[in-house]
């Protein structure tokens, strides 16, 4: 089986990571590579590490260019995917579209308007296979909304505790540090080297970050009461990676053994989510370039809070790796194809 794929937004970080993974996929033929302002330039000018594809010329992102492929990945800024996917569907309704942006993640229009603004485009099947029952929704689907990076790591960190009623879902706290690639490749003054090196800064503070409603949306179906997440992202001086510290008050009678057993049961058969041995804590370097999430859980006996720490590469499992994982499911391939389990360290 050969799957012909196109990547829209190929000059960006997510597009480059998609191409790194797809280049090693045994069942993929890489077709059109498109861009906006970088159309007409060689891919190697933007991603010199993609040596086999470096000479490919980026073309304009149009529905006509994307039509005729089996799978189209959209690695575009939010607000652009809805328009191009609608135009593409009008001329080629057979293509499978996998959106790495935010346009189709949220199921409530009110949340979209509050956190993103503009017209609500609707929702597609949500591309986090590790959610209970989600693989069945992704198999054979021709539309997939890939999760945000922070929601991926936060959801997987908190899900077993919430699903088993071991914590108070109304008092979830997530503080997650991430590298600069999560902000995209467009030049921004606050991401200049002189601004980032040697400095850490919080942003999207006080419940304003756009990924907040997505985390709550993911966990709500598995909670017996309303879910509320206080989410604070922190920018740190590294290129890629997320380390999320998640906590919540434990329910009466919850001890560490019960908490850990819930995570062992939830992720025992998951190829990409790994609960570490007791006493070993997640590190971002262990997940660099891998489609993996590392977890560790503990119980703060003094304050009665469960603490879950999770590490993940925001560009791999957090974006492009998750997208390829969804493509494999949607097209009937082995879910793990071309997705590395081994990180790059140090």
Rosetta silent file (secondary structure, phi, psi, omega in degrees, C-alpha in Angstrom):
SEQUENCE: XXXXXXXXXXXXXXXXXXXXXXXXXXXXXXXXXXXXXXXXXXXXXXXXXXXXXXXXXXXXXXXXXXXXXXXXXXXXXXXXXXXXXXXXXXXXXXXXXXXXXXXXXXXXXXXXXXXXXXXXXXXXXXXXXXXXXXXXXXXXXXXXXXXXXXXXXXXXXXXXXXXXXXXXXXXXXXXXXXXXXXXXXXXXXXXXXXXXXXXXXXXXXXXXXXXXXXXXXXXXXXXXXXXXXXXXXXXXXXXXXXXXXXXXXXXXXXXXXXXXXXXXXXXXXXXXXXXXXXXXXXXXXXXXXXXXXXXXXXXXXXXXXXXXXXXXXXXXXXXXXXXXXXXXXXXXXXXXXXXXXXXXXX
SCORE:     score description
SCORE:     0.000 S_00000001
   1 L     0.000  130.461  177.449    0.000    0.000    0.000 S_00000001
   2 L  -121.499  128.893 -178.487    1.324    3.438   -0.960 S_00000001
   3 E  -110.352  117.904  178.960   -0.168    6.616    0.460 S_00000001
   4 E   -88.895  123.233 -174.245    0.518    9.811   -1.478 S_00000001
   5 E  -120.833  150.310  170.814    0.677   12.782    0.888 S_00000001
   6 E  -120.079  149.560  177.895    0.926   16.547    0.564 S_00000001
   7 E  -123.775  115.053  174.807    2.111   18.923    3.277 S_00000001
   8 E   -93.576  130.261 -173.485    0.730   22.459    3.374 S_00000001
   9 L    86.918   35.690 -172.500    2.903   24.802    5.395 S_00000001
  10 L   -69.681  -18.012 -178.122    6.014   22.760    4.698 S_00000001
  11 L   -84.517  -10.232 -179.646    8.455   25.574    5.533 S_00000001
  12 L   -84.300  178.245 -178.466    7.329   25.856    9.168 S_00000001
  13 H   -64.934  -45.938  179.828    8.441   23.858   12.173 S_00000001
  14 H   -64.581  -41.306  177.902    5.450   21.503   12.159 S_00000001
  15 H   -62.636  -41.009  178.261    5.751   21.006    8.405 S_00000001
  16 H   -65.139  -39.592  178.798    9.438   20.212    8.699 S_00000001
  17 H   -68.112  -38.355  174.735    8.829   17.693   11.466 S_00000001
  18 H   -56.860  -46.136 -176.837    6.091   16.059    9.401 S_00000001
  19 H   -69.667  -32.427  175.490    8.508   15.664    6.509 S_00000001
  20 H   -60.584  -44.510 -179.072   11.233   14.264    8.767 S_00000001
  21 H   -73.771  -43.795 -177.716    8.877   11.495    9.877 S_00000001
  22 H   -66.029  -28.536  179.472    7.196   10.941    6.511 S_00000001
  23 L   -63.251  -25.882  179.232   10.575   10.615    4.785 S_00000001
  24 L  -102.232   11.631 -177.529   11.141    7.414    6.746 S_00000001
  25 L   -85.831  122.495 -174.070    7.629    6.048    6.309 S_00000001
  26 L   -70.562  -14.764 -176.854    7.698    2.810    4.282 S_00000001
  27 L  -113.169   14.353 -173.843    4.174    3.297    2.892 S_00000001
  28 E  -115.480  136.996  167.575    4.307    7.007    2.011 S_00000001
  29 E  -111.816  122.988 -177.382    5.032    8.843   -1.224 S_00000001
  30 E   -85.285  120.028 -179.696    5.643   12.545   -0.620 S_00000001
  31 E   -98.825 -126.298 -172.911    3.789   14.701   -3.122 S_00000001
  32 E   -66.158  139.055  172.265    3.215   18.451   -3.125 S_00000001
  33 E  -117.401  119.486 -173.015    4.997   20.651   -0.599 S_00000001
  34 E  -121.189  163.023  179.659    3.321   24.024   -0.247 S_00000001
  35 E  -153.817  173.058  174.801    3.881   27.317    1.534 S_00000001
  36 L   -94.237  -98.953 -178.794    2.582   30.860    1.741 S_00000001
  37 L   -66.145  -18.607 -179.566    5.193   33.591    1.557 S_00000001
  38 L   -92.385    4.280  177.051    7.977   31.035    1.068 S_00000001
  39 L   -58.722  139.702 -178.464    6.467   29.579   -2.107 S_00000001
  40 L    96.210   -9.306  178.296    9.028   29.459   -4.903 S_00000001
  41 L  -101.820  163.624  179.570   11.959   28.721   -2.607 S_00000001
  42 E   -80.453  143.349  179.203   13.713   25.413   -2.039 S_00000001
  43 H   -56.793  -37.132 -177.809   12.734   23.377    1.010 S_00000001
  44 H   -62.391  -20.724  177.087   16.415   23.126    1.973 S_00000001
  45 H   -69.990  -22.011 -177.708   16.553   26.880    2.546 S_00000001
  46 L  -108.372  -31.691 -179.074   14.166   26.385    5.464 S_00000001
  47 L  -133.329   74.460 -177.954   14.952   22.831    6.578 S_00000001
  48 L   -64.247  -15.301  178.363   18.572   22.009    5.652 S_00000001
  49 L   -75.756  -16.099 -179.462   18.372   18.865    7.805 S_00000001
  50 L   -89.088   66.568 -170.488   15.900   17.304    5.344 S_00000001
  51 H   -55.760  -46.368 -177.234   18.677   16.359    2.930 S_00000001
  52 H   -64.825  -21.035 -177.232   16.731   14.001    0.612 S_00000001
  53 H  -109.562    3.264 -169.697   14.050   16.657    0.060 S_00000001
  54 L   -59.259  -30.264 -177.879   16.228   19.771    0.166 S_00000001
  55 L   -84.204   -6.681 -179.200   15.959   20.454   -3.567 S_00000001
  56 L   -67.453  137.984 -179.799   12.171   20.341   -3.682 S_00000001
  57 E   -94.655  129.934  178.254   10.566   23.678   -4.567 S_00000001
  58 L   -74.356  137.885 -178.912    7.702   24.894   -2.419 S_00000001
  59 E  -115.315  167.955 -179.602    4.552   25.779   -4.337 S_00000001
  60 E   -62.359  145.389  176.791    1.538   27.932   -3.494 S_00000001
  61 L   -83.563  100.926  177.795   -1.029   26.489   -1.114 S_00000001
  62 L  -132.664  156.484  176.727   -4.118   26.091   -3.281 S_00000001
  63 H   -61.568  -32.357  179.573   -6.886   23.472   -3.356 S_00000001
  64 H   -66.481  -37.758  178.515   -5.837   22.528   -6.859 S_00000001
  65 H   -68.094  -35.976 -175.792   -2.273   21.772   -5.703 S_00000001
  66 H   -83.740  -22.737 -179.767   -3.509   19.664   -2.786 S_00000001
  67 L   -63.990  153.158  177.092   -6.161   17.754   -4.729 S_00000001
  68 L    89.247   -2.200  175.068   -5.334   14.295   -6.009 S_00000001
  69 L   -94.578  159.009  174.473   -3.433   13.180   -2.912 S_00000001
  70 L   -76.061  -39.783 -177.486   -4.553   10.437   -0.557 S_00000001
  71 E  -136.044  135.592  173.266   -3.717   12.491    2.533 S_00000001
  72 E  -120.100  124.954  173.150   -3.169   16.213    3.009 S_00000001
  73 E   -96.570  129.291  176.514   -1.536   17.545    6.177 S_00000001
  74 E  -105.491  108.033  177.322   -2.371   21.151    7.008 S_00000001
  75 L  -110.674   67.223 -171.069    0.396   22.755    9.085 S_00000001
  76 L  -119.857  159.096  174.214   -1.068   26.244    8.909 S_00000001
  77 L   -61.675  152.404 -178.279   -1.801   29.077   11.361 S_00000001
  78 L   -59.533  144.287 -178.035   -5.213   28.882   13.009 S_00000001
  79 L    97.621  -18.810 -178.639   -7.979   30.287   10.873 S_00000001
  80 L   -95.265  -27.657 -175.480   -6.474   29.152    7.572 S_00000001
  81 H   -66.217  -39.170 -177.275   -7.249   25.432    7.667 S_00000001
  82 H   -60.346  -44.230 -177.978  -11.026   25.850    7.589 S_00000001
  83 H   -66.728  -49.328 -175.580  -10.946   27.861    4.375 S_00000001
  84 H   -69.990  -34.507  179.184   -8.492   25.696    2.451 S_00000001
  85 H   -69.496  -35.432  176.439  -10.086   22.413    3.578 S_00000001
  86 H   -65.268  -42.565  178.279  -13.504   23.632    2.490 S_00000001
  87 H   -66.198  -39.464  179.673  -12.192   24.608   -0.919 S_00000001
  88 H   -65.267  -43.446 -179.861  -10.333   21.305   -1.228 S_00000001
  89 H   -61.832  -28.092 -179.556  -13.411   19.285   -0.312 S_00000001
  90 H   -71.171  -25.422 -178.555  -15.380   21.025   -3.049 S_00000001
  91 H  -110.836  -16.048  178.447  -13.062   19.739   -5.776 S_00000001
  92 L  -151.179   95.342 -177.440  -11.790   16.472   -4.231 S_00000001
  93 L   -89.739   10.058  179.262  -13.966   14.830   -1.585 S_00000001
  94 L   -97.164  -15.672 -174.438  -11.871   11.666   -1.465 S_00000001
  95 L   -74.075  142.934  172.445   -8.795   13.174    0.188 S_00000001
  96 E   -90.587  124.413 -177.320   -8.127   12.621    3.890 S_00000001
  97 E  -109.590  125.891  178.361   -7.333   15.935    5.573 S_00000001
  98 E  -118.174  111.679 -173.753   -5.347   16.014    8.818 S_00000001
  99 E   -96.451  119.275  177.233   -5.276   19.465   10.380 S_00000001
 100 L   -87.259   -3.825  178.138   -2.393   20.279   12.713 S_00000001
 101 L   -89.957 -169.943 -172.727   -3.939   23.657   13.506 S_00000001
 102 L   -94.965   -6.197 -164.848   -6.671   24.602   15.942 S_00000001
 103 L   -56.779  -32.326 -172.367   -9.580   25.183   13.557 S_00000001
 104 L  -120.473   17.641 -176.444  -11.503   21.975   14.199 S_00000001
 105 L   -80.405  -39.723 -171.225  -10.448   20.943   17.722 S_00000001
 106 L   -86.866  138.378 -177.735  -13.140   22.572   19.838 S_00000001
 107 L   -93.287   -8.576 -179.697  -16.654   21.160   19.958 S_00000001
 108 L  -117.178  125.657 -179.239  -18.307   24.299   21.334 S_00000001
 109 H   -61.180  -36.385 -177.914  -18.646   27.439   19.244 S_00000001
 110 H   -61.965  -39.193  179.002  -18.698   29.612   22.364 S_00000001
 111 H   -66.440  -39.502  178.740  -15.245   28.392   23.399 S_00000001
 112 H   -61.978  -49.135 -177.542  -13.852   29.097   19.923 S_00000001
 113 H   -62.151  -40.182 -178.046  -15.206   32.639   19.869 S_00000001
 114 H   -68.164  -42.737 -171.882  -13.932   33.348   23.399 S_00000001
 115 H   -98.402  -23.699 -178.899  -10.406   32.018   22.970 S_00000001
 116 L  -117.063  -37.974 -176.575   -9.739   32.404   19.238 S_00000001
 117 L    81.474  163.530 -179.349  -12.327   34.774   17.831 S_00000001
 118 L    85.550 -175.702 -175.285  -13.788   34.756   14.346 S_00000001
 119 L   -75.530  136.394  178.458  -16.208   32.335   12.778 S_00000001
 120 L   -79.034  129.371 -174.968  -16.505   28.840   14.243 S_00000001
 121 L   -96.167   -5.418 -176.385  -15.765   26.157   11.626 S_00000001
 122 L    99.345 -173.983 -177.909  -17.110   23.124   13.502 S_00000001
 123 L  -128.987  149.914  175.615  -15.264   20.111   14.855 S_00000001
 124 L  -113.811  166.454  172.954  -13.612   17.026   13.370 S_00000001
 125 E   -51.298  133.487 -170.485  -12.740   13.687   15.005 S_00000001
 126 E   -86.201  127.563 -169.443  -10.128   14.480   17.631 S_00000001
 127 L   -87.989   53.503  172.906   -6.713   13.019   16.938 S_00000001
 128 L  -121.031   89.514 -172.719   -5.631   11.704   20.326 S_00000001
 129 L   -58.770  -24.446 -176.111   -5.812    7.906   19.906 S_00000001
 130 L   -74.031  -11.765  173.823   -5.026    7.266   23.569 S_00000001
 131 L   -67.252  140.050 -177.995   -8.407    8.621   24.671 S_00000001
 132 L   -55.574  127.330  177.823  -10.749    5.701   25.445 S_00000001
 133 L    78.792   -2.341 -172.808  -12.631    4.642   22.314 S_00000001
 134 H   -75.028  -29.366 -179.950  -10.966    7.254   20.126 S_00000001
 135 H   -59.856  -38.156  179.624   -9.137    4.841   17.832 S_00000001
 136 H   -63.491  -32.340  178.980  -12.459    3.550   16.529 S_00000001
 137 H   -75.639  -25.437 -176.943  -13.439    7.107   15.587 S_00000001
 138 H   -88.890  -28.378 -179.551  -10.144    7.691   13.777 S_00000001
 139 L   -64.334  120.563  178.403   -9.997    4.478   11.774 S_00000001
 140 L    81.454   -2.586 -179.619  -11.208    5.262    8.289 S_00000001
 141 L   -71.686  141.462  177.316  -11.954    8.907    9.064 S_00000001
 142 L  -104.461   10.792  173.755  -11.194   11.362    6.273 S_00000001
 143 E  -142.993  127.289 -179.017  -11.044   14.379    8.602 S_00000001
 144 E  -139.199  133.500  173.974   -8.877   14.597   11.737 S_00000001
 145 E  -102.762  110.995 -179.755   -8.133   17.479   14.091 S_00000001
 146 L   -73.858  135.128 -178.164   -4.703   16.983   15.658 S_00000001
 147 L   -64.315  162.092  167.874   -4.586   18.160   19.317 S_00000001
 148 L   -69.773  160.533 -176.630   -2.555   21.062   20.559 S_00000001
 149 H   -68.027  -46.716  178.546    0.766   20.159   22.149 S_00000001
 150 H   -62.324  -43.942  176.543   -0.118   21.332   25.664 S_00000001
 151 H   -61.247  -35.011  178.271   -3.496   19.535   25.610 S_00000001
 152 H   -60.134  -53.713 -175.386   -1.821   16.302   24.496 S_00000001
 153 H   -70.191  -38.501 -178.648    0.625   16.173   27.388 S_00000001
 154 H   -69.604  -41.712  179.973   -1.811   17.559   29.970 S_00000001
 155 H   -63.000  -47.457 -178.433   -4.650   15.242   28.974 S_00000001
 156 H   -67.382  -30.040  178.202   -2.507   12.131   29.059 S_00000001
 157 H   -71.019  -36.002 -172.567   -1.016   13.198   32.392 S_00000001
 158 H   -99.653  -19.816 -170.756   -4.372   13.740   34.095 S_00000001
 159 H   -54.992  -52.274 -177.393   -6.714   11.285   32.368 S_00000001
 160 H   -60.118  -37.762  179.808   -6.224    8.146   34.521 S_00000001
 161 H   -67.584  -42.069  179.483   -6.611   10.111   37.752 S_00000001
 162 H   -69.520  -45.991 -175.928   -9.731   11.894   36.525 S_00000001
 163 H   -62.709  -31.958 -178.361  -11.281    8.823   34.901 S_00000001
 164 L   -94.483    6.565  177.862  -10.910    6.757   38.059 S_00000001
 165 L    66.521   28.977 -175.724  -12.259    9.464   40.357 S_00000001
 166 L   -90.187  -12.169 -179.892   -8.974    9.722   42.239 S_00000001
 167 E  -135.417  165.704  175.811   -8.743   13.532   42.131 S_00000001
 168 L   -82.597  108.890 -175.997  -11.054   16.524   42.263 S_00000001
 169 H   -71.431  -10.428  177.391  -11.543   17.434   38.564 S_00000001
 170 H   -85.561   -2.455 -177.981  -12.708   20.905   39.511 S_00000001
 171 H  -133.292   45.095  179.019   -9.283   21.821   40.909 S_00000001
 172 E   -81.830  136.893  178.232   -6.811   20.700   38.252 S_00000001
 173 E  -127.126  130.473  176.905   -3.592   22.715   37.933 S_00000001
 174 E  -128.670  122.842  171.060   -1.143   22.472   35.034 S_00000001
 175 E  -120.008  116.854 -172.697    2.136   24.389   34.838 S_00000001
 176 E  -128.082  126.709  175.611    4.009   23.468   31.672 S_00000001
 177 E   -96.140  142.758 -176.457    7.352   24.716   30.392 S_00000001
 178 E  -145.615  156.439  177.569    7.982   24.592   26.661 S_00000001
 179 L   -81.171  173.167 -170.800   10.575   25.537   24.080 S_00000001
 180 H   -73.351  -19.580 -178.206   10.283   28.306   21.521 S_00000001
 181 H   -64.987  -20.943  178.126    9.323   26.123   18.543 S_00000001
 182 H   -63.700  -18.716 -179.627    5.806   25.890   19.976 S_00000001
 183 H   -90.255    1.907  179.614    5.268   29.498   18.923 S_00000001
 184 L    87.381  177.999 -172.329    5.944   28.739   15.262 S_00000001
 185 L   -98.236  -10.164  179.314    8.625   29.966   12.891 S_00000001
 186 L   -63.481  139.108 -178.192    7.325   33.453   12.124 S_00000001
 187 L   -65.563  130.318  178.543    9.680   36.118   13.528 S_00000001
 188 L  -137.886  132.858 -175.614    8.475   37.577   16.830 S_00000001
 189 H   -54.902  -38.214 -175.647   10.476   40.040   18.985 S_00000001
 190 H   -74.805   -6.488  178.400    9.888   38.142   22.241 S_00000001
 191 H  -105.191    4.820  174.831   11.387   34.992   20.684 S_00000001
 192 L   -59.871  149.819 -178.560   14.680   36.575   19.666 S_00000001
 193 H   -54.487  -41.521 -178.560   17.716   34.813   21.075 S_00000001
 194 H   -65.487  -24.530  179.520   18.614   37.807   23.234 S_00000001
 195 H   -85.858  -27.192 -171.573   15.137   37.733   24.778 S_00000001
 196 H   -97.668  -40.846 -174.493   14.995   33.984   25.389 S_00000001
 197 L   -62.882  130.073  178.257   18.498   32.894   26.347 S_00000001
 198 L    74.581   15.281 -176.533   18.990   32.777   30.105 S_00000001
 199 L  -139.748  147.868  171.629   15.379   33.667   30.773 S_00000001
 200 L  -127.847  138.816 -177.429   12.080   31.948   31.569 S_00000001
 201 E  -144.925  136.930  175.940    8.750   33.732   31.287 S_00000001
 202 E   -82.800  153.842  177.851    5.121   32.817   31.838 S_00000001
 203 E  -151.981  169.727 -178.084    2.483   33.789   29.298 S_00000001
 204 L    54.835   42.100 -170.078   -1.208   33.200   28.649 S_00000001
 205 L   -85.192  153.680  174.204   -1.682   33.635   32.409 S_00000001
 206 L    76.460   34.535  176.016   -4.931   33.622   34.342 S_00000001
 207 L    78.033   18.521 -176.285   -6.894   31.172   32.235 S_00000001
 208 L   -99.434  -11.050 -177.152   -6.383   33.033   28.960 S_00000001
 209 L   -68.276  141.127 -173.367   -4.278   30.549   26.998 S_00000001
 210 L   -65.244  -18.897 -179.794   -6.106   29.084   24.010 S_00000001
 211 L   -83.845   -8.301 -178.520   -5.375   25.493   24.978 S_00000001
 212 H   -58.119  -51.772 -178.453   -7.299   25.781   28.273 S_00000001
 213 H   -66.206  -25.560  179.249  -10.752   24.887   26.873 S_00000001
 214 H   -70.095  -40.992  176.913   -9.255   22.025   24.880 S_00000001
 215 H   -62.353  -46.375  179.533   -7.797   20.396   28.003 S_00000001
 216 H   -62.901  -40.865  178.757  -11.126   20.760   29.797 S_00000001
 217 H   -60.373  -40.731 -177.526  -13.000   19.410   26.783 S_00000001
 218 H   -66.725  -37.319 -173.405  -10.795   16.318   26.672 S_00000001
 219 H   -89.797  -22.988 -174.564  -11.235   15.423   30.337 S_00000001
 220 H   -55.705  -42.627 -178.108  -14.897   16.307   30.841 S_00000001
 221 L   -63.412  -15.156 -174.000  -16.371   13.068   29.403 S_00000001
 222 L  -109.037    7.256 -179.385  -14.425   11.043   31.964 S_00000001
 223 L  -110.664  151.177 -179.843  -15.272   13.067   35.073 S_00000001
 224 L   -91.858    0.003  177.306  -18.283   12.751   37.335 S_00000001
 225 L  -149.629  168.524 -176.006  -18.409   16.502   37.950 S_00000001
 226 L   -56.036  142.122  179.602  -17.421   19.657   36.026 S_00000001
 227 L   -97.196  134.747  175.987  -13.776   19.921   34.999 S_00000001
 228 L  -136.584  127.936 -177.036  -11.828   23.111   35.657 S_00000001
 229 E  -120.771  125.984  168.239   -8.165   23.571   34.730 S_00000001
 230 E   -95.378  109.317 -172.071   -5.860   26.361   35.835 S_00000001
 231 E  -116.087  125.872  177.221   -3.237   26.295   33.085 S_00000001
 232 E  -127.153  112.003  174.684   -0.022   28.320   33.051 S_00000001
 233 E   -88.399  149.051 -178.808    2.488   27.888   30.194 S_00000001
 234 E  -132.191  127.309  177.536    6.093   28.982   30.634 S_00000001
 235 E   -86.353  127.662 -178.947    8.554   29.741   27.848 S_00000001
 236 L  -126.125  159.097 -173.157   12.057   28.417   28.553 S_00000001
 237 L   -79.117   70.838  170.036   15.321   28.686   26.592 S_00000001
 238 L  -145.418  160.300 -174.656   15.255   25.477   24.582 S_00000001
 239 L   -75.936  -42.021 -174.994   14.144   24.765   21.037 S_00000001
 240 L  -149.214  158.562 -179.959   11.656   21.990   21.654 S_00000001
 241 L   119.500  151.202  174.881   10.093   19.926   24.406 S_00000001
 242 E  -135.154  136.107  168.932    7.455   20.246   27.127 S_00000001
 243 E  -123.068  113.831 -176.521    7.660   19.374   30.802 S_00000001
 244 E  -109.282  129.258  172.870    4.239   19.572   32.444 S_00000001
 245 E  -108.141  115.088 -174.897    3.659   19.426   36.192 S_00000001
 246 E  -116.700  140.695 -179.468    0.012   18.606   36.869 S_00000001
 247 E  -149.454  160.915  177.677   -1.656   18.379   40.246 S_00000001
 248 E  -166.446  152.146  174.178   -5.037   18.121   41.957 S_00000001
 249 E   -63.023  138.022  180.000   -6.441   17.319   45.406 S_00000001
 250 E   -83.281  152.950  175.080   -6.930   13.585   45.810 S_00000001
 251 L   -72.390  158.378  179.078  -10.271   12.035   46.658 S_00000001
 252 L   -56.436  133.602  176.724  -10.760   10.515   50.094 S_00000001
 253 L    88.230   -2.837 -179.918   -9.042    7.174   50.425 S_00000001
 254 L   -81.557  121.680  174.738   -6.658    7.624   47.497 S_00000001
 255 L  -113.841  176.022 -175.876   -3.141    6.462   48.301 S_00000001
 256 H   -63.378  -39.334 -179.318   -0.031    6.336   46.138 S_00000001
 257 H   -61.913  -42.481  178.689   -0.432    2.652   45.305 S_00000001
 258 H   -65.267  -42.084 -179.988   -3.962    3.220   44.018 S_00000001
 259 H   -62.469  -48.503 -178.531   -2.864    6.241   42.025 S_00000001
 260 H   -65.408  -37.729  179.718    0.055    4.460   40.418 S_00000001
 261 H   -62.060  -36.308  178.520   -2.053    1.389   39.632 S_00000001
 262 H   -61.813  -39.401  179.769   -4.505    3.555   37.707 S_00000001
 263 H   -73.731  -38.609  176.787   -1.685    4.785   35.447 S_00000001
 264 H   -61.692  -43.410 -179.463   -0.224    1.331   34.989 S_00000001
 265 H   -66.546  -39.798 -175.714   -3.630   -0.010   33.957 S_00000001
 266 H   -68.956  -37.362 -169.320   -4.364    2.888   31.621 S_00000001
 267 H  -116.307    9.420 -177.490   -1.097    2.866   29.699 S_00000001
 268 L   -56.105  -39.258 -175.204    0.172   -0.697   29.962 S_00000001
 269 L  -106.893   12.763  178.271   -0.608   -1.410   26.294 S_00000001
 270 L   -87.326  124.177 -175.788   -0.040    2.065   24.872 S_00000001
 271 L   -69.384  -23.641 -171.932    2.986    2.102   22.567 S_00000001
 272 L  -114.967   -0.875 -179.866    3.796    5.788   23.040 S_00000001
 273 E  -116.736  120.055 -170.344    2.872    6.563   26.672 S_00000001
 274 E  -124.351  116.487  171.210    5.335    5.298   29.250 S_00000001
 275 E   -80.978  121.889 -175.773    4.970    5.315   33.027 S_00000001
 276 L   -77.083  158.117  174.643    8.511    5.377   34.387 S_00000001
 277 L   -59.699  151.497 -179.827    9.751    3.145   37.212 S_00000001
 278 L   -55.067  136.978  179.444    9.267    4.562   40.677 S_00000001
 279 L    90.244   -9.486  179.237   11.885    7.135   41.567 S_00000001
 280 L  -106.967  131.752 -172.781   12.667    8.028   37.937 S_00000001
 281 L  -114.100  146.599 -177.772   11.362   11.356   36.651 S_00000001
 282 L   -60.951  146.260  174.668   10.596   12.496   33.093 S_00000001
 283 L  -133.070  141.640 -179.749   13.120   14.586   31.197 S_00000001
 284 H   -63.536  -34.585 -177.656   12.524   16.435   27.955 S_00000001
 285 H   -63.925  -25.819 -179.488   15.776   15.159   26.461 S_00000001
 286 H   -72.852  -18.484 -179.669   14.517   11.580   26.726 S_00000001
 287 H  -108.777    1.811 -176.562   11.605   12.382   24.398 S_00000001
 288 L   -60.157  118.643  179.270   13.460   14.638   21.943 S_00000001
 289 L    79.193    0.331 -178.633   12.517   13.542   18.422 S_00000001
 290 L  -106.824  155.227  179.501   10.452   10.613   19.714 S_00000001
 291 L   -92.026   45.775 -172.128    6.695   10.102   19.549 S_00000001
 292 L  -121.531  156.426  169.805    6.585    9.356   23.249 S_00000001
 293 E  -123.806  126.804  175.254    5.211   10.754   26.486 S_00000001
 294 E  -103.284  136.859 -176.837    6.986    9.917   29.732 S_00000001
 295 E  -127.698  150.750  166.873    5.020   10.043   32.982 S_00000001
 296 E  -146.062  143.736 -177.920    5.654    9.789   36.694 S_00000001
 297 E  -125.634  149.696  173.578    3.151   10.084   39.533 S_00000001
 298 E  -152.095  172.974  179.297    3.437   10.745   43.234 S_00000001
 299 E  -124.156  120.384  174.822    1.306   11.803   46.165 S_00000001
 300 E   -81.357   96.275 -174.381    2.086   14.906   48.184 S_00000001
 301 L   -62.291  -34.918 -175.232    0.986   13.544   51.537 S_00000001
 302 L   -66.712  -40.550 -177.211    1.323   16.883   53.334 S_00000001
 303 L  -103.101   -5.436  179.771   -1.070   18.766   51.042 S_00000001
 304 L    68.483   38.126 -178.562   -3.149   15.826   49.861 S_00000001
 305 E  -121.260  138.275  168.182   -2.442   16.425   46.191 S_00000001
 306 E   -78.082  139.360  178.179   -1.614   14.051   43.373 S_00000001
 307 E  -126.195  123.267  179.719    1.341   15.264   41.327 S_00000001
 308 E  -122.545  124.202  178.426    1.900   13.981   37.790 S_00000001
 309 E  -110.109  133.997 -177.402    4.929   15.051   35.761 S_00000001
 310 E  -135.388  139.934  176.909    4.994   14.461   32.005 S_00000001
 311 E  -122.293  144.806 -177.160    7.599   15.094   29.305 S_00000001
 312 E  -161.851  150.815  170.576    7.022   15.200   25.553 S_00000001
 313 L   -83.730  118.224 -176.369    8.480   16.667   22.373 S_00000001
 314 L   -64.954  -25.426  179.933    5.995   19.341   21.306 S_00000001
 315 L   -88.213  -25.095 -178.657    6.890   18.909   17.619 S_00000001
 316 H   -93.007  -93.612 -179.898    6.795   15.102   17.530 S_00000001
 317 H   -56.898  -31.111 -177.839    4.101   13.536   19.715 S_00000001
 318 H   -75.481  -14.495  179.985    2.746   17.043   20.325 S_00000001
 319 H  -148.493  -83.587 -170.231    2.163   17.807   16.641 S_00000001
 320 H   -68.345  -40.517  178.278    3.670   15.982   13.670 S_00000001
 321 H   -64.234  -42.678  175.478    4.091   12.575   15.293 S_00000001
 322 H   -60.723  -37.187  179.610    0.534   12.676   16.540 S_00000001
 323 H   -67.029  -42.804  178.115   -0.582   13.623   13.023 S_00000001
 324 H   -66.718  -38.880  175.562    1.273   10.697   11.424 S_00000001
 325 H   -56.915  -43.449  178.262   -0.128    8.380   14.113 S_00000001
 326 H   -68.125  -39.025  176.909   -3.619    9.545   13.097 S_00000001
 327 H   -60.318  -43.220  179.465   -2.835    9.123    9.398 S_00000001
 328 H   -58.655  -43.962  179.198   -1.772    5.542   10.033 S_00000001
 329 H   -66.902  -44.763 -175.478   -5.067    4.830   11.764 S_00000001
 330 H   -65.166  -31.267 -176.403   -7.182    6.679    9.204 S_00000001
 331 L  -100.004    5.291  176.308   -5.633    4.845    6.259 S_00000001
 332 L    82.505   16.311  178.539   -5.609    1.377    7.809 S_00000001
 333 L   -90.563  168.355  172.895   -1.864    1.172    8.411 S_00000001
 334 L   -60.262  125.945 -174.686   -0.057   -0.022   11.525 S_00000001
 335 L   -56.038  -28.910 -172.765   -0.483    2.841   13.996 S_00000001
 336 L   -92.527   -1.338 -175.479    3.202    2.822   14.970 S_00000001
 337 L   -57.478  131.097  173.909    4.724    3.009   11.463 S_00000001
 338 L    67.054   16.403 -177.662    7.540    5.568   11.108 S_00000001
 339 L  -112.830  110.328 -173.235    7.106    6.822   14.660 S_00000001
 340 L   -72.204  142.250  173.435   10.302    6.639   16.729 S_00000001
 341 L   -97.833  -11.624 -173.477   10.337    5.436   20.307 S_00000001
 342 L  -103.892  124.521  177.089   13.944    6.477   20.860 S_00000001
 343 L   -84.485  179.690 -179.972   14.799   10.045   21.801 S_00000001
 344 L  -115.310  113.380 -178.756   18.037   11.956   21.238 S_00000001
 345 L  -144.194  148.677   -1.279   20.052   12.595   24.382 S_00000001
 346 L   -75.958    0.000    0.000   21.950   14.416   25.667 S_00000001
